[in-house]
Structures are given as structure tokens and as C-alpha cells.
């Protein structure tokens, strides 16, 4: 009996563009909501009047819980068996709860600090720890269940990353202007986020209807359930899981740094917080253009490791140049442009790195772990972005940032200097980490042999 069922030629089949686009729109849906969440700290401090130290503590604690929920969800996906498969049904089951949970985040009550802390903690965790985790992790692992062809997974990742920013573009570029149209107060945030929640729900349902799980490995049916300890050990000894997790983590760290600090940068250095939407739109459009036009060609010619490393080096050099004049708006524009160009190649194939780690893990340990590898990768991203948020808000609180629901407080020079320093030096850390990880990444070279070995093993009924 062959390793891959006759029902699907998932080991060689090329996915249609309709399938690729439908899959990508699933991330567009999540980013309609998640894009606006990128400026959640700004809402908390300048509209709900919450101290940034409280915001940072809630996000840090929540990310730690979120990390545990990712691992739990990974095991749940591995053990899910439904008529729709393992990962796909969760997109259907969690789409409505996710849409509702995002609106609840913005209905922060006025009251004591204890009441607000409790409300922030509960609603933020309902959305991120429960609903988003149970939706996003199965969505990510679904790509490894749709095809086993590395280049096809890379194309799914490229399509996903080309389409997902449009969700953020819609929400980030339109949220703050719409807030001002709807009254520039907390209720305006509730109304705008309700709109984004409806858009996300419709796109998620379309993604579910078009994406099918086609990877069926007959040899897997003969393997007993893997104990939790053994499964975690197999994950821990997979070096390319750690590489993929770190790459994904650094994506979220840079998004957290720019998404958190750039609105403050525009408001207190350039005296116009609406500039953030324009800068975000510019950087995102450049990233999409580079991913859509150049990433498939670069992937075909150089492979994902080489093209990613070259892009990160461009981003690093460009940001070093920006440090020459960080107070000039034109130089901030320059930093956004260079970041958009340089980060596009690695961002486009992030999930291809994790998909290849699934095949490597099976080859090395005889255990296949789509759910755990994608959930483990997500643990790193959430803990990383949570720590980053906590550090950023902690630094602002340390130098005396004054929160106000009216948003009209004049900040001290120490606060202004801290905002500038974070935006100057934070990205440098990200680029250095990525350069080191990609320099030592070697899986592209041995992947063809890995797949030949797996096909031969599965033909004999072995994983």
C-alpha cells in the first residue's frame, strides 16, 4: 500500500490559484482584526485612560498563558478527527467566537484599577488565548495538510503573506480616521471594531469552504498515539522547528515594536498621530509588491534561505543609515521603505520554513507533528511579542509617560527621548537575530533527499 492515499496526489499535486487565494484570505480575515489590535496599547492609554504599566503587565501575563494554550491546541489538533479533517474544522467552529471576542476587548468599563485590570485580563485572554489560538493554529497547520510539495507550501505562504496585509491595511489605515469620524471616543472604537469583526467572519467562512485537507499518509494510521513527553522531546530535538519559530517570532517582535512605538512617534515627535496610518500603508504596500512580484522568482532561483538572508541584510543596512537622522520625517519614511523591501522575502515564506520542519521531523524521528510544530512556533511568537510589549510599555512607564483618556497630555522630554531610542535600536536587534539564524540554516540543501527517503519509507508502511 502506498504512503500517500490514491484519493490525493498531495506529494506532487499543484494547488489551484483559487485554493491559494482562499487560504490566504483566511489570514486576511484574522489581520483585519489583528491589525487594529496592533494599536491596542494606544487605545488603552489614550482613550480608555489606563496606565501603560497595567497594559504591559496584562499583556505579559496573557502571553504566558497564551503560550500554554498553543501547546494544548497543538495536541488537540493532532487528536482531532472529523469529516473535515484535523485542522480545517476549527476554522468553522471558532470564526464566530473570535469575531465576538474582539469587540468585547474595547468595551473597557470606567472604574477602579482592579476592575479595569480584571476586565482587560479576561477579555484580552478570551480573544487571544482562547479564540485566536483555536483559530490561528489549525489554520497554520492546515497548509501542511494541503500539500507535501515544499514549493507549493512556499507558494501558499507567499499567497498568504501577500493577502494577509490587506486586512491590516484596511484596519490600520482606516481605524484611526474612522474613530475620529465616529466621535473620537471609546464608543467609536467599539463601533469600528464591530465592522472589522463582520468582515473577518465572512472571509473565514470562505476560507473554510475552499480549502481541503488532501495529505493522507496511510502509514500514519498504523502508529499508536504518541505520548505527550515523547512528542515534546521530538519537537525539542528538531533544529529547524527552532529556526522557523525564531523567524516567526522576530516577525512579530518587529511588528510589535513598530506598531506600538510608531503611533507615539508620530504623535509626540511629529505632532500628528494620523501620520502613522500613512507610514503603515506605505510600508505594507511596498512589502506586498515585493512579495507578489519578486518572491516567487527569487524563491525559484535562490531558495527561501538565500533570498531571506539577502533581504534581512538590506533591512539591516537601511536601518543603520536611518540612524543618521531619526528626527527627520523623511528619514522615518526611508526606514519604513527599506524595512518593507528588506523584510518582504523572509516574511513571504515564514510558514514554508515551518512546513519543511514537519517533513524534517518525520524524517528524523519517525513522528509527524503538523499541529505541534505550528503551535510550538506560535508559542514563540506570542511570548516574544508579549515580552516586547511588556518591555516597551515598561520603558515608557519608567520615564513617566502620562496616560489620559483625552489624549491631550504633554509628555516630558525623557518620554520623547525614550520613544526615539526604542524606534532607533529595537529593529537592530531583530535584524541581527535573523541574520544569525538564516546564516546557519541548511535544510534547503537536504530537503529533496529527505522527501525521497520519506516516500520510500511510507511505501513500506513506515513513517
Buried (B, 14 or more C-beta within 10 A) or exposed (E): EBBBBEEBBBBEBEBEEEBBBBBBBBBBBBBBBBBBBBBBBBBBBBBBBBBBBBBBBBBBBBBBBBBEBBBBBBBBBBEBEEEBBBBBBBBBBBBBBBBBBBBBBBBBEEEEEEEBBBBBBBBBBBBBBBBBBBBBBBBBBBBBBBBBBBBBBBBBBBBBBBBBBBBBBBBBBBBBEBBEEBEBEBBBBBBBBBBBBEBBBBBBBBBBEBBBBBBBBBBBEEEEEBEEEEBBBBBEEBBBBBBBBBBBBBBBBBBBBBBBBBBBBBBBBBEEBEBBBBBBBBBBBBBBBBBBEBBBEBBEEBBBBBBBBBBBBBBBEBBEEBEEEBEEBEBBBBBBBBBBBBBBBBBBBBBBBBBBBBBBBBBBBBBBBBBBBBBBBBBBBBBBBBBBBBBBBBBBBEBEBBBEBEBEEEBEEEBBEBBBBBBBEBBEBBBEBBBEBBEEBEBBEEBEEBBEBBBEBBBEEEB
